[in-house]
């Protein structure tokens, strides 16, 4: 089922001008379209709509060591709570940590890469409230973190 992730502001990249009242259409694990929500609703009638407060954009690359937590799974979850969708290999050398990242869809990268919301790209998104807190992380089209 196609899902429209909507927010007051949608950014294709975090340094680009946001789309007001925008949305991202996600079909499976891929981005089908990005643009004004009204246009996406017309293009994809019947799509499920998830509305997020604040700003929606690409999931981020967590560049430093993973946060401390009691288990590898919880360390990866701390990255998700910060809007991360990828970690650097140098900080995820432990096989248990890599396995935990793989189970939830967190990418392990050899180097930092630019992140963007792009049609046909993998649907890795993060939504941030006005106060900067991550309210949702979507990886490969799956909601993997939502702040209550």
N, C-alpha and C positions, 0 to 999 in steps of 0.2 A: 504494500500500500504506500502510495506517495504521501509524504508529510511535508507541510509547509511550516518552517520555523520562522516565526515573525517577531519583530522587535521594533521599538520606536526608532532605532537607528541600526542599520546593517552596514558593516564595513567589509569590503572585499579584501583589503589589507588594513593593518592597524594604523598606517600612516596616510591612508587615503580618505578623502571626503566621504562621510557616510551617506547612505540612502535613507532619507526620512521615511518612516512608516514602511520599512522594507521587509523583505522576506527571502528565504532560501528554500527552494523546492528540492527535496531529497527523495530519490528513488533508489531503494536498496541502500547500497553503500556509496552511491555517487550523487553529485550535485547535478540536478536537472536544469535549474535556472536560478538566477538571482535578479532581484529588481524590486520595484514598488509592489507592496502586498496586493493592492487592488488589481494590478495586471496579472499577478500570479494566480489569484483567486479566479479570475476570468479564464485564464489559460488551463488551470487544473481544477475544474469544478469537482466537488466531492472529496477533495484531499483533506486529510486530517490536518488540523491547524494546532500547533503548539505556540503559545505566546509567551515571550520572555520579556522581563523588564529591562530597561537600559539599552545596552548595545550588544549586538551579536556580530561575531566575526570569526576568523579562523582560530582553531585551537593553537595554543602556543607551544614553542619548544622550550622545555625546562632545561636551562643551560648549566646549572650548577649541580652539586651533589643532591641526591634525592633526600627529602626531609627525613629526619629521624622518626622512627615508629617501631613498635614491637615486632612486626613481621614484614617480609618483603611485600605481601599483598597490601598491607596498610601503608607502606612507604609509597607504593604506586598510587594508592587512593589519595594520598596527600597531594600528589602531582595533579590528579584529576580535579581535586578541589580548588586548585589554582588556575584551572583552565588549560592545563597542559595536555597535549596529545602526542608528544614525543620527548624523549630524553636522549642525552648524549651517551654513546657507548662507553666512554671513559668513566662515566659515573654509574654504569650498570654492568660492571664486569662480572658480578656474582651471578652464577647460573640460576639461582632461585629468584633473584630479582628480575632477570631477563624473562624467565618463565612467567612470573606474575604480570609483567608488562605485556607479554604476548597474549595471555588469556583475555585481557580486557581490550586489546587493540592498540596499546601505546607503542608507537614506533621507536626503535632504537637506532639512532643516527650516528654515522661516523663524524659528522661535522654539522654545525648550525646551517640551516637552510632557510630561505625566506618562506613565509607561510601566506597563503591566500585562499580566498573562497573563489573558486573558478569552475565554470560549467564543465562537466565530465570529470572533474577532480574528485578525489576521495572526500566524503562528507565528514570532515573533522572540524567541529565548530565549538565555540565557547561563548556563553552569554554572561555579561557582567552588569551588575546593578550600578546605579549612579555613584554609590559609595566605593566602587572598585571591587567588591566581593564577587567571586564567580558564583553564579546561580545555576549554571548547567554546563555540562560538557558532553558533547556528542562525538563519538568516534566511529568511523565507518558506518554512519547513519544510525547507530545505536546510542540511546541515552544511557551514559555510564555514570553520570553524577548529576544529582539535582539537590540543591540546598532547599531544605524544608522551609 
